[in-house]
Structure formats: structure tokens, C-alpha cells
């Protein structure tokens, strides 16, 4: 005890009133309260991986599933059992409290080296502790960096909240880190297992067994890391497994859904994101890659901001939308989709705007991405005034000292080459984003764009309901909107004094991507290509137009935006599924009239944005700049 007292936790629990209760009743309440607090701090009485495997693989329902699958596939049951055991060994965590403690020690050293601070709100952890006593918490964070899952578990551990088991891609299961990740609660999932019914059933029952044992769970609602800086469309796989397990009776415990926002002043993978957005291949994770990534220890990435959105009960959500006992596939599917989008909305609502994001947002608003320092300062100050009106929030440092934090962000961006200084004809200082760095700056712009989407749409569509709906349709795979009526009301309610003329420019790169995509569909109307081939051809088309100086915003030509356009094209039937000459699934341009009609609409919306000179000539263009003391 003397040697390890620093690892002990002393916590008072809510007092128990005796009144006329029996001694037995009071004792039971005290023991229950202690057990609940203990579960929050060190987790439930943990079953070994072997025992959880017994729960999964020897369950009567699973045995029946294997029997039916063996008959359907004409395969021996013993063969399927061996395969199931191999799947379980591959995916399952090997949780070790020693590994968690040791990891926390090393991560504390690493994070204190590369980050200035990890900011959070203490009241969020008080709510987490209360929710942890009621049942299992399913953490659903956004995914910006490989650091996310390490950082969240580290933060929870330091706040004396038991870290969750984490769903990770099988690409992270490489030697030797795979063993470490499993010891910390990581379990690995194959990127695709469509058609492998046995694997899907083992995974579903493993997740159900964790939650049934009141073990906290974490998975990324977007599936993979966002390369663009803004939230990516949700993935429904794990949510569907949890829902099906609930209705099948595999999980009796209460489940709390906890949205989590993790945002960075600078991400450690910004160069990798830029390379992939420009069409480069994703680098496979390896031990050598971990060694090479050690160079991040010699750079400073500013601060990390962790915020917990409003939690809600999974059980109550399903009861309200699905009802009790219903087995309707379509009803369940809709409830799952709405839940995923609700999580994303709640993440956006608590994600603070960083100084880096605001600087890049304002600079990329101008087509040339270059502004005199005085104009940049004036626009940033006006944006600061608008944030509260538009329902956004700034980081704590920006609230306390806006000018100095923006100056620090500019200095950091200059140091890393994302910005450059220039001198105008009167020798005044200016800042510009070099052409080759516009995609890198796009990432940071997008980390702040969620707070200004409604104002940007008001700046383009005005108060016209039909124009708002048309614009909303075009951008539905780029941003997350509320229900149609609610969305229209919010856009029409944007304050008239907000600088909507500026915010209109921040959607121009999205509209340009759509314009380029529509032009490509018309040019390649006779092509029959796979989805991957379409993405490659769209990127090639965009690059060609860039070389021909037909692209206003070079950041509009990126892999993720064209992937979103392809989803839009499929949704609006601009391309249809067909069979190619080999009999494989492919896509081909279909509704030419609709494509031409929407191309006209996109061009019209972009014309409404106008030119920067026309915006600058308005009376609303701000004039105030930072105080001289902020420049030193």
C-alpha cells in the first residue's frame, strides 16, 4: 500500500439515508453504490478472453446458427467451429490493466512533448461517471487522427474512468503494436467481410458479450479517418450489430450513447492527408512506419480539444422510433440511420473552432487565397463576432485572447509552409496559401466550416425556400443538415447582420467539384466503368481542367470531394448500375437531361457568390484590425 498508494483512488459516494430502512437494506444500498463507483473507475468484474469466447462460441443461439449455416453451405459443423475460433482469436482483445497503466505512463510523456495541452471540460467527466453507473457507455468519437483512440483512452484513464474496448481496423493489427493495442482493449475488425456470414455473426456476438458484461465500448462513427477535416458520412455496421443484439435479447444491460468531439490545432498526419486527397495511395501501417513516425516527436502540434456531446439512452431512442418487440427491418434501419446522424450533429455542436481553422477558412474564402494582413485581421474579427450569433463556439484560448491566438496560428502555418508572406505594392504585409498547399489548408478550413454552413447557404440562396432546398440537395453528401423544414427555418433565420457574403465563398469549392463532376459525366457519357475507375477518371478530369486554368479553386480537385460527388450522382440517378462486358457490376451515365439541368443550377449558384471585389466594395466589409500589441 505504501509503495503503490499513488495508484489508489479515494472517492466519497452519495450519502445513504437510513430513516426506517432495515440494516440489510441500507447495507445493500451501500454495497451497490460502492460497486457502481468501482465499475466506473476500474471497470466491471472482467471476464477473461477465454470465458468471453465461451459465451460467444458455446451459446445455444450460435450453435443453432452454425448448424443452419453448415446445412446451407454443405460444410461440416466442425470446420465452421474451427473457423469461428480462428476469427475470435483474430479479433478479440486481451485486456490487461498492466498494459493500460504502462501505456498511460508512456503516452503522458509523448503527448506532453507533441501537444501544448489537452483541453476538456470537467463537468463532462462528472456526467460520464454518472452515466457509467447506469450501464455500458458506447463512445462514438469523430475520427481525425490515428492518435484519437489513444488520446481518448489516456484522457479517461487519467480522469479515473475505465477506458473502453475499442473497435479498430485490422490494418492496425501489425507486429508488435497489435499485441499492445489488444492489451489496451483494442479489438480488430476486417475492413470488409461481405458474404462471410460466420465472421459477421462472431463479431456481432463478441460485441454483444462485451456490452452484456457492462464493458464500455468505443468505435468511430465515420469508420475511417476524415481526410478532409470535416465529418464524413456515418457507417452503420456496428450500430446495426448492437441493435440486432438488443432485439435478440443478447444484451439486457442499459446502453448510453456518448458522442465525442476530438479536434486538433494541427494533426500529426496532415502531410499524409494531403497526399491522399491529391490521389496518392494510403501507406500500409507497419512496424517500420511506427519507427519513421517517431519524427512527429520533434514537432509541436498545438493543443487538442476534447468535448463530450450530450449523451442519450440507446434503449429510449429505439423505443421511441422502433417501439417494443417490432421486428420491421425498414423501421430498424431508419432508426439506426437517424441515430448515427444525431451523433454527428451532437459532435458538431460541441466542436470548438480553432485559430488555425479560422485563419485557413478566411484565406481560402478568397479565390486567390491571398490577403493583406490588415484585411485578414478585419475579417477574422468579424467572424469572431458572428460565431456566437450562428451558434458556434471558440476554444477557450480564442475566447480569452483572440488576436494573439490567431497570430500564433499564422506563425505556425508559416513555419510549416502552408502560408507564405508577401509584400504588396505599398510594401504592406500580406499572407497567401501557395497553390501546392491549398489542399493542406483545406483540411484546417473544413475543421471550422460546420459553424458557418447555414450562413453560407443564406449568402447564396437568400431566403428563397426552393433555392435553399436545391442547394441543400446538391450539398447533402458534403454536410449534415437537419430535417428539410427545420433546415430551411434555420437558414432563413440567419441574422441579417452576419457576414453572409464572406461565408458564401466557403462553399464555392464544393460547388466547383460538383460542376466538374457534371461536366465529366457529360464528356464520358458513353463510358461504362467500375466505381473505383469512375473516381480515378474524375480526378484525372479535374487535374486536366486545372492544367487548362479552368479551375478557380485548386482544392476542389481532391479524392474525397469526388467520392462525395459520386454518391450524389448515384442518389440522383445521374449514373446507373449496369453490367460491363465481363458481367461485373459497373456504372454508366444515365439521366443526361437531369445532369444538364443541374449543371445550369450549379453555375447559377456560383454566379450568385460573385467576385471578391464586389464583396469588398460592400459597406459591410469590416475595417477594424488587431490592436498593435497583438502584432508584436
N, C-alpha and C positions, 0 to 999 in steps of 0.2 A: 504494500500500500504506500509506503514511504517512497519507494522507487518510482511508482507509476501514478502518483496522485494527480499529476498534471493531465492525465488522460481520463480522469473521472469527471462526472457531471453531477452537480448538486442543483436540484430544481425543486421549488415548492409547488405543490399541487393545490388546486382549488379546495378550500376547506369543506369538510363534510359536517352538516348539521345533525346533531344527534336527535333532538326532540324526543319523541316517544318510540323511535325505531329500536328494534331489538339489537343486542350486541352483535348477533350473527349478521343482520342486515347491514349494520354500519361497517363491520369488518369486510363484508363482500364488496361494498362500495369503495372502501379504501384500497383493497387489493386490485379491484378493476381499474381504478384511477392510476395506480402505480404501473399496472401492466400496459395501459394505454400510453402513458408517458414514456415507458421503456421502449415500446414499439416505435414511437416517433424517433427516438434518438438512435437506437441500435438495430431497429427492425424487429420483425416478429421472430418467434422461435423458429429458426431457419432449418428447413429440411435439407439434407444433403442432396447433391445432384442425383445420386443413385436412387434415393427414395422418391424424388420427384419423377424420375424416369419410370419407377414402378407405377406411380399414379397415372402416368400418361400411357404407357405401353401395356399395362395389365388391366386397364379399365374395361369394364364389360362392353361399354359402347364402342371402344376402339377395337376390341376383339371382334365384335359384330361387323364393324366397318371392314376389317381385314378379310373376314370370311366372305363378305359380299364382293369385295374387290378381287379376291382370288378367283371367284367364280366368273366374274365379268371379264377378267384378263386371262383366264385359263392358266393361272400361275399357282404354284404351291404356296400355302399359307406360311410355311416355314421360311421360304425365300423372301416373302414380303416382310416377315418379322425381322429377319436379319438386316434387310434393307432399312426398315424403320429404326432399328437400334443404331445403325450407322448414321442415319440422318440426325438422330437425337444427340449422339456424341459430337457430331459436327457442329450443331447449332447451340447446344446448351452451355450456360455459364458455369464456371467453377468458383463461385463466390468465396472470397477469403477476406476476413476482416483485417488480417495482417497486410494483405496486398493493398487494401483500401487505405490503411493508415500510412504505409510506406509511400504509396503514390501521392497522398496528400502532402507528405514531407517534401518530396522532390518537386511536385507541382507548385508548391508555395515558393520555392527558390526560383523556378523557371518563370512563373507569372510575375513575380516581383521584379524580374530582370527585364522582361519584354513589355510589360504594361505598367503605366504610371499608377493605375488604381482600378479595382473592380468595384463599380458603384452599384448600390442596391438600396432598397427601402426596408427598414427594419420591421415595419408593420406587415409587410408581405410575409415574413417568416413567422410572425405570430399567427397569421391566418393559416399558413401551411401546417403549423403544429396542431392547430385546432382541427383542420380537415384530416390530418393524419390519424387522429384518434377515432374518426368515424369509419374509416375504411381504407382501401388502397387508393393511392393517388397515381393517376396516369399523367405524367408530364408530357406536354406536346409543344416543344420549342420550335421556333423557326431555325433554319439551318444556313448559316453564313460562312462557317469555317469548320475545319477539322477540329479546332480547339473547343467547339461548342460542348460536346458531351463530356470532355474532361473538365471544362470550366464549371459546368452546372453541378456535376457530382462533387467537385472540390469545394464549391461555394456552400452546398448543402451540408457537407461534412463539417466544414468549419463553423457552421451555424447550428451544429448538433441536431441535424435532421438526417435520417438514414438515407444514403444515396440510392437511387433506383437501379433496377436492372435495365440495361439499355439495348434496344434493337439496333444493330449495325449491319452494314453491308458485308457480304462475305469477302469483299476485297480488302477489308481491314484485318482479316484473319491470316496474317503472314508472320513468319518466324522472325524474331522471338516475341514481337509485340502482341500477337494473337493470344498467347498464354497470359500475358499481363492484363490485357483487356478482359479476358474471361474471368480472371481472378477479381477484377474490379466490378464484375456484374454484367459485362457485355455478352450478348448472345448474337450469333451471326446468321443472317438470312441471305439466301441466294437472291441475286438481282431478278431472276425470272425462273419460275417453276410452273409456268402454264402447262397444263396437261398432266403434270405429275401430282395426281390426287393424293398419293400416300404422303409425299413430302408436305403438302398443304395441310393435311389432317394432323400430322405430327406437330407441325409448327403451331396450329390453332390450339391443340390440346396442351402444348407446353406453355403458351401464353396464358391459357385459362388456368393451368395449375399454379402459375406464379401469382395471379390475382386471387385465386381461391385461397392461397396461403397468406394473403394480405401483404404481399411483397409489392412495393412501388415499382412502376414501370415507366420507361421513357422511350418515345420514338418520335422521329421528326415528321411533322405533318406534311412537309413538302417532299419527303422521300430522300431526295439528293440535295446537295448544296446549291443554293441560288448563285448563279454566275453573274447575274445582272444587278444584284444589290436589293431588288425588291422581292416581295414574297412570290414564290412560284405556285402554280396550281396544286391543290392538295392531292395526296394519294390516299385511297380508301382501304387498302388491303388489310392492315392491322385493325382498323376500326371495325371493319366487317367481321373479322375473326372474333373480336371481343363481343360484338353484338350477337352473332350466331351462338357463341358460347353462353351468353347470358340467357337467351331464349331457350337453349337446350338444357339449361339447368346445371351447367358445369361450373358456373360462378354464382355463389349465393351472397358473397360479400358486397357491400356498397362500394361503388367506384366514383371517384371525384376526378373530373377532367380539369387539368390545370394548364392553361395557355402560358407560354413563356416567351418573352422577347429578349434576344441577345443581340446587341448591336455594338459595333466597334468604331472607334475613331479611324483606325486603319486595320485591315485584315492581313494576316500573315501570308495569304495566298493570292494577293492582288495581281501578281505577275502571271500566275497560273490561270486565273480567271480571264485576264486579258488575252492570253494565248488561246484559250479555248473559245472565247467569244469571236476571235478572228479566224476560227476554223481549225486551230491546232487540235491534235488528239490529246485526250486525257492521259496523263502519265500514270502507269500502274504503280500502286503502293508496294514498296519493297523495303527490306532492312537497309539496303544501300541508300534508298531515298530518305529514310529516317536520319541516317548519318549526315547526308548532304543538307537536310533541312536544319541541321544544327546552326547554320549561318543566321537563322532568324534570331538567335540569342544575342546577336551583335547589332540589332536594330531596335528602335523604340517604336511601339505601335500605339502610343497614346493610352486612352482609357477604354475600358469595356463597361457597357451599361446593361445590367440585367434587371428586367422588370417582370413581375408576375401579373398576368391579366386576371380578370375576375373569374374565379373557378365556378364550376356548376356541376350538379349531380348528373351523371350518366343515366342513372335509373329514372330520375324525374324527367329528363329530356325525352327518353324513349317512351315513357308512359304518356307524355303529352302528345307526341307526334305519332306513335305507333299504337299505343293502347296496350292493354294487358292480354296476353295469350294469343295475339294475332300472329299469323304466320305468312302474311302477304309479303312476297318478295319485293314488289314495287314500293310498298309502303316503307319497308325497312331501308331499302336503297335510298329513297328520298330523305329519310331521317338521318342516315349516315352522311349523305352529301351536305345537308343543311348544318349538321354538327361540325363537319370539317371547315366549312366556310365561316361558321360562327367563331370557331377557334382563331382563324386567320384575322377576322375583324377585330377580335379582342386583343390579338397580338399587336395589330397596327395601332389600336387606340392607346396602348401604353408604351409604344416605341418612341423614345425621345429623339429629337433632331440634334444631330451633332454639328459642330462648326465646320468640319470637313465636308459634310453633306450639303450644307447651305452654300458654302463657297463654290463648290462644283455645280450646284443647281443654278445659281445665278450666272456663272460664267458660261455654262452650256446653253443657257436660255438664248443668248445672243448667237446668231448663226455662225459668226466668225470666232466665237469663244475667246474674245479679247476685249478687255475693258480698261479704261483709265482707272487708277486706284481710287480716285475720288468718286467715280460713278459706281464702282463696285461697293464701296463703303456705304454710299447713299442707298443703294438698292438693298443691301444686307440689313440696314437699319429699318427700312420699310418692311421687309419680310419679317423681321423680329416683331414689329407691331401687329402684323397680320396673323401671326401664329396663334395667339390666344383667341382671336376672333373666329378662326377657322377650326378651332377645337384641337389644335396640336399642342405639343409640349416640348420645351427645350431641356437639354441636360442641365444639371444643377449648376455647372460652371458657366454655361451660357447665360443662365438667369442672373448670376451674380456679377459677371463681367463680360458682357457680350463682345465688346470691341477687342479686348485683349485675347480672348479665345479665338476669334476669327483671325487675328494676326498670327497667332501660333499655328493655326491650320494652314494659312498661306505659306508660312515659313517651312512647315513640314512638307507640303506639296512641292515647293520649290526645291527642297533638298533631294527629293526623290524623282525629280524631273517631270512630274505630272503638270507642273506650271513652269512658265518662264517669265522673266521680267522683260519689258521693252520700254523704250522711250519714244514719246510722241514728238511731233514737230516743235512743240514749245518746251521740250525736254522734261515734261511731266512723266511720272512713273505710271506704268500700266502692267497688267498681268494677262497672259494668254495661255490657253491649253494647246500645245503643239498637236499637229494633225495625228501623229503616231500615238499620242497619248489620250485621244478623245474617248476611246473605248474604256481605258482605265478610269478616266474621270467619270464616265457614265455610271460605273458601279457605285461611286460615292453619291452622285446625284440621285440615283434611284433609292438610296438608303433614306432619303428625306422626302421623296416625291409624294408618298402616301398622304401627307398632310395637306397637299395643295391640289389634288386631282379634281375635287368639286369646284374649286375656284378656277382652275384651268378650263374645265368644261364650260363654266359660266362665261369665261372670257372668249370662248369660241362660239358657243351655241346661244349665248344670251339667255333670255328667259323663255324661249320658244320650246314648248314641250316636245314637239315632233323632232326638232333638231337635236334636242338633248337625248332622246331615245335613239335616234340614228347614230349619234356619236357614241353612245353607250354600247350599242351593238357592235360597232367596229372595234372598241377597246375592251370588250368583255373578257378576252383571254390575256390581257395585259394587266388589268387592275381588278380589284374586288369591289363590287358595287352592292348596295342594299337592294331590296325588292324594288321593282320598277317605280311604283308610286312614291315610295319613301325616297328613292334616289332622285327623282325629279324634284320633290319638295326640298331636299337638301341643297340641290344645285341652284334652284330658284331663290333659296333663302340666303345665298352667299351675300354678305354685306356689300353694299354698293361702293363703300369707301375702300374695299380691298383692292389691291393692285392686280386685278384680273388680267389686264393687258400683258403684264410680265408673265404670269403663270400660264397663259395660253401658249407661250413659246415652249414650255417644258413638255408639251405633248406632241410637238412637231416631229420629233424623231420617230415616235410610234406611227404617226400618220404617214411619214415618208416610207417606213418599212412596208406598210400596207399598200401604198401606191406602187412601190417597186414590185411587190409580190403580185399585184393585179396585172401589172404590165408584163411580168414574166409569164403568168398564166395565159395571157393572150398570145404572147410570142411562141409559147410551147404548147399550143392547144392540141397539136396532133401527137404529143409525146405520151407514152404510157410508161410510168416509172414507179419504182417502189418508193415508200415513204422516205427512206434514207437517201435515195437518189434525188428525190424532189428537194430535200434540204440542201444537198450539195449543189444542185443546179441553181437554186435560189441564191445561195451565197455567191456562186460564180457570176450570176447575172448582176447582183448588187456590186461586186467588185468591178465588173466591166463598166457599169454606169459611173462608178466612182472615178475610174481612169478617164472616162469621157467627160468628166466635170459636170455630170448630170445629177449628182447627189449633193444636196445642200449641207446635210449633216452626216459626216462620215460614221458617227456612232450608230446610225440607223442600220448599217450593214453589219449584223452580228448574228451568230448562230441561234441564240435564244429567241431573239425577236422574230426571226424567220420561222422557228419552230412554233411560236405562238400564232404567227400568221397561218401556218399550215393547219393548225387546229381550227382557226376561224374559217378557213376555206372549206374544211370538211363539214363544219357545223352549218354553214350557209349554202352547202351543196354547190360550191364553185368547182369542186373536184369530186369525183365519184369513184367508188370502188369497182374495179374491173379485174379481169384475169389477163395476164400478159401472155406472150407467145409460149412460155414454158408452163402455163397453167397456174402460176403463182399469183398471190394477191398483189394488186398494183393500184395506182391512182391515175386518173386522167381528167383533164379539164372537161367540165360538163356544161354548166349554165352560162353561156357566153353573154347573153343579154344582161343577166344579173351582174356579171363581172364588169361589163362596160358601164352599167348604171352606177355601181358603187365606186368605180374609178372617178366618175364625174363628181360624186358626192365628196370623196376624199380631197380632190383638187379644190373643190369649193370651200371646204373647211380650212384647208391650208391657206387659201387666199384671204379668208377672214382674219387669220392671225396677223396678216400684214407684214410690214417691214419694221426693222428695229428703228429706223429713222422716224417713221410715222409714230411709233410708240414713244420715242424720246421727245418728240415735239409736243406731246400732250401736256396739259397743265398738271396732270397727276404725277409726272415723273419727279421723283424725290430729289432734293438738293442737299439735305443735311449730310455731313460726313462725320467720321470718328473724331473724337477730341484729339488734339495734338499729342497728349500724353500717351495715347494708345499706340502711337506710331513709333515711339522710342523703343 
